Amino acid sequence: MASDRIMMGLDIGSSWTRAVIGSVNKEGALMVDALCEKQTEGVRSGSIVNIEQTLRTINSVISDAELQAGCEIHSAILGVGGDHIQGLQSTGVVGINSKEQEIKREDIYRSLDVARARELPQDREFLHTLVQDFQVDSRTGIKDPIDMLGHRLESRVLLVTGSSSICQNQRKCVQKAGLQVQRMMLQTVADCEVVLSLEEKEMGTILINIGYGTTNMIAYSQGSPIYTGGVAFGGDSITSDLAYILNKPKQVAEQIKCESGSCYVPSVPSSDMILIPQVGGMPSIRMPRKSLSEIIEPRMAEIFTLLAMELEKVEHQGSFGGGVVLVGGGSLLSGVTELASEIFKLPARIGFPEALPGLDRSYINPKYTTVLGLLKSEAKKVSASSSAASRSDREKHSIGGKIKGFFGKLF
């Protein structure tokens, strides 16, 4: 491992904080070395409300991960999500100045800079520039315009922004834990790294991460991201409803939800009965499971309906042939795929992360998609930069490369 590149993904959720450590060798192969989790303190609805409590959680999970991996970590890729995330459509247009009218990588960078040249409110910051496609002169729908000929290059992007205060608080906690924040990455973008294939993005797919405090969504159409956002409702909202209506502590309500809950009433037989535990040593009472589902379904339906309404505002071409993919801890609730399919009028399935090398099979679970996606995304960047460096070395050792290097030193 000494010669490998070591990296960490850190996901601070409302219920669980997870850290994964991995390594990339010289050949660009990723190996998962450790994955640890701790129950989160000090976070509500995706926002830090108590820095000291959150810091204790981060310190604990990082220490466990470093001990398990047998190495010390100095930086991390940090996941971010919540209802403060917004996606803005933008375009950047530049002229091609070279004599040959050939589009180079620098022209793409210039067009992206123009697309990002938007004034944001002081409480917002840029997180991602997600490229949708390019237009060269009158030719549209181009994915990679490098080396094409043209006079005018236009880039269409989805600018992802977040709340500056929420992002800064997360960075502050991680820095106080002794780590540098290498970069912040949208949680749903990380999910897609280990759940969606290129074919599914091309077909058009909606990915929804149902967390404890928030639910986040990203939508792809014709291979391009067209929407990202979220709502401040998640599994905790359902638990709170149950605790209030059943008059039970939240811990008891959470247990009832996980063991017996369903968010799709038609799938629950009328004859099914469940036991509701009582406090103070009182005997448990019997209750129809369908009655429990009638409490859960409206809240989950509200979450899906709010997301569907937001998606309807986006103008896009094509259909969502890939359907709806559900990840996160909330996706394990019984009946969730049936309800999502009914509301979005699309087929729905639960998304499981791919089996990365070194990953224990128990972690191939929708709960771990975000933290594993953070690691795989960074591994791809490291592998790509290593490949580029290798190509550069080969060019330098060639005759043409030596000549270029010589004139480069002169001028």
Buried (B, 14 or more C-beta within 10 A) or exposed (E): EEEBBBBBBBBBBBBBBBBBBBBBBEEBEBBBBBBBBBEBBBBBBBBBEEBEBBBBBBBBBBBBBBEBBEBEBEBBBBBBBBBBBBBBBBEBEBEBEEEEBEBBEEBBEBBBEBBBEEEBEEEBBEBBBBBBBBBBBEEEEBEEBEEBEBEBBBBBBBBBBBBBBBBEBBBBBBEBBEBEBBBBBBBBBBBBBBBBEEEBBBBBBBBBBBBBBBBBBBBBBBBBBBBBBBBBBBBBBBBBBBBEEBEBEEEBBBBBBBEBBBBBBEEBEEEBEBEBEEEEEEEEEEBBBBEBBBBBBBBBBBBBBBBBEBBEEBEBEBEBBBBBBBBBBBBBBBBBBBBBBBBBEBBBBBBBBBBBEEBEEEBBBBBBBBBBBBBBBBBBBBBEEBEEEEEEEEEEEEEEBEEEEEEEEEE
